[in-house]
Amino acid sequence: MHDLPLFLRFVESNEIIKKIITNRDFSNINFKNLDFIKEWDNQYVFKNFLVGEVKFTSIRIIITPDNIAVSMLSTDIKYFDEPLTYFDREGIFYEKEPYLINGHELREFRRKIGSFTLFNMTAKLSLLKSALYGCIIKIGFYN
């Protein structure tokens, strides 16, 4: 039996993400069939990217000497609203102070899910939710 939560099993089984995280670079990636933007040498955004059975609007991966940051954007908020299903825990829930955009109040919510071991590294996971963008799954990898 696998001890990772469902969503992290999806991440672990994605060969592209696995290569980027374990090699700490993008050099071994075949970009031929990928919709992507190279923002910097160490920062890429992949569009309409499939992770497990889930297609994300975008996935941003940033590699620094100290960590690797992965942000996965989805219009589907089920990951935030059903954390037990996807992450096996609810985490700590926060509501950020609302702010105004074009005269409309925008609320943003956050869940700090916690730490996991993924690709032999500590992975800290949090979720963001807003009516503006949907849901962002953030995973920070640390040595």
C-alpha positions in Angstrom: 0.0 0.0 0.0 1.2 3.5 -0.9 1.5 6.0 2.0 1.2 9.1 -0.1 -2.2 10.9 -0.5 -4.0 10.5 -3.8 -2.9 13.8 -5.3 0.7 13.4 -4.4 0.6 10.0 -6.1 -0.5 11.8 -9.2 2.5 14.1 -8.9 4.9 11.3 -8.2 3.8 9.4 -11.3 4.3 12.3 -13.7 7.5 11.6 -15.5 8.2 15.3 -16.5 7.7 16.6 -13.0 9.7 13.7 -11.6 12.7 14.5 -13.9 12.6 18.2 -13.2 12.5 17.8 -9.4 15.0 14.9 -9.1 17.5 16.5 -11.5 16.9 20.1 -10.2 16.9 21.4 -13.8 15.0 21.3 -17.1 17.8 20.0 -19.3 16.5 16.4 -19.7 12.9 17.4 -20.7 11.6 16.8 -24.2 9.6 20.0 -24.8 8.4 18.9 -28.2 4.7 18.2 -27.3 4.5 20.6 -24.4 2.7 24.0 -24.3 5.1 26.0 -22.2 6.7 29.4 -21.6 10.3 29.8 -20.6 10.3 32.8 -18.3 13.9 32.4 -17.1 16.5 29.6 -17.4 15.2 28.3 -14.0 11.5 29.1 -14.4 9.0 27.5 -16.8 5.2 27.6 -17.0 3.5 24.6 -18.6 0.0 25.2 -19.9 -2.9 22.6 -20.0 -0.7 20.2 -18.2 -1.9 16.7 -17.2 -1.0 15.4 -13.7 -2.6 12.0 -13.1 -6.2 12.4 -14.3 -6.2 16.1 -13.8 -5.5 18.8 -16.4 -4.2 22.0 -14.9 -4.6 25.4 -16.5 -1.0 26.0 -15.8 1.9 24.7 -13.7 4.8 27.0 -12.8 8.1 25.5 -11.7 10.9 27.6 -10.3 14.3 26.1 -9.3 16.6 28.0 -6.9 19.7 26.8 -5.1 17.7 26.3 -1.9 14.4 25.0 -3.1 12.0 24.1 -5.9 8.6 25.8 -6.0 5.7 24.2 -7.9 2.4 26.1 -8.3 -0.5 24.3 -10.0 -3.5 26.4 -11.1 -6.9 24.9 -11.6 -10.3 26.4 -12.0 -11.7 23.4 -10.0 -11.8 24.3 -6.3 -12.4 20.7 -5.2 -8.8 20.3 -4.0 -9.4 23.1 -1.6 -12.9 22.2 -0.6 -12.2 18.4 -0.2 -8.6 18.2 1.2 -9.2 14.9 3.0 -10.0 13.2 -0.4 -6.8 14.5 -2.1 -4.3 15.1 0.7 -5.6 12.8 3.6 -5.7 15.8 6.0 -7.6 19.1 6.3 -4.7 21.3 7.3 -4.9 24.7 8.9 -7.5 27.0 7.3 -7.0 30.8 7.0 -9.0 33.6 5.5 -6.9 36.5 4.2 -8.1 40.0 4.6 -10.2 40.9 1.6 -8.9 43.5 -0.9 -10.5 45.4 -3.7 -10.0 44.9 -7.5 -11.9 47.3 -9.7 -14.2 48.2 -6.8 -15.1 44.5 -6.0 -14.1 42.9 -2.8 -11.9 39.8 -3.4 -11.6 37.1 -0.7 -8.8 34.6 -0.7 -8.5 31.5 1.4 -5.5 29.4 2.3 -5.0 25.9 3.8 -1.6 24.9 5.0 -1.8 21.1 4.5 1.7 20.2 5.9 4.8 18.4 5.0 5.3 15.1 3.0 8.3 13.2 1.7 8.2 13.2 -2.1 11.1 12.4 -4.5 13.2 11.9 -1.3 12.8 15.5 -0.3 10.6 17.4 2.1 7.6 18.8 0.3 5.5 21.5 2.0 2.1 21.8 0.6 -0.5 24.6 0.8 -3.7 25.5 -1.1 -5.1 28.8 -2.1 -8.7 29.5 -3.3 -10.3 32.6 -4.7 -13.2 33.4 -7.0 -10.7 35.2 -9.2 -8.5 32.2 -10.2 -10.0 29.1 -8.6 -7.5 26.9 -6.8 -3.7 26.9 -6.6 -1.8 23.9 -5.2 1.6 25.0 -4.0 4.4 22.5 -3.3 7.8 23.7 -2.0 10.6 21.1 -2.2 13.5 21.5 0.3 16.6 19.4 0.7 
